[in-house]
Amino acid sequence: MGKYVIAGNWKMNKTPAEATELIEAIKPLVADAACDVVVGVPFVDIPAALEAVKGSKIGVAAQNCHWEKSGAYTGEISAEMLKAMGVGYVILGHSERRQYFGETDVTVQKRVRAALDAGLTVILCVGEYLEQREQGVTGEVVAMQTKIALGGVSEEELGRIIIAYEPVWAIGTGRTATAEQANEVCALIRGVAKDLYSEAAAAALTIQYGGSMNAGNAAELLAKPDVDGGLIGGASLKPADFATIVAAAK
Ligand code: 13P
């Protein structure tokens, strides 16, 4: 429905020199991509990544940003700083941020606001824990995360939001959601966008699936009508696998 976007989330992997090497390896393999391609790199790799993607269509994402423009926030990076460097995208609300670093729906909303104000495109992550799925509250959890994160986001601004549905139980576990499960929740998110905005805005929204997406299962997931791309962890560090996933997005 939305435009296909395949994004790698490198997480806490790769030095700047290794980032250059990985992007140089990916570049020729995705030169003919029919979708948008993004690499989400650690902050310190951003200069190397921006240099390495030159002459390609690959976009660069940061993996978080703070909600203030500047100030006494030791260890944080602002959306303004990222924009000033030339970064186009920022991943926000990843479950690892929520799980290990105390991020809440409210802080995610504040970061979304700051990123949009700075002119970045947001890859907003939502997804349920295994216990929540087993209790049958996946829809409620994902709808609530989505609604809170989009609080204050205008319909026009929604054009700079990509939503990544990442069931926490599928991340880094090798246990992928079935294509039906992924599509069901992506469709639910699209329904939330329709309720909040309009049918047209919901149809144009890019909704990715993430969680053990790999070269072997990407085509089936991406063939589903409401799955418009992928947010890829482990497989994004392997050029050939990442390229296979990109090739499946058309
Ligand atoms: P894996 O693809 O390694 O499961 O990670 C998914 C993810 O968290 C992407 O943000």
Boltz pocket constraint, residues with backbone or C-beta under 6 A from the ligand:
constraints:
  - pocket:
      binder: B
      contacts: [[A, 9], [A, 94], [A, 166], [A, 170], [A, 171], [A, 172], [A, 173], [A, 174], [A, 210], [A, 211], [A, 212], [A, 213], [A, 231], [A, 232], [A, 233], [A, 234], [A, 235]]
      max_distance: 6.0
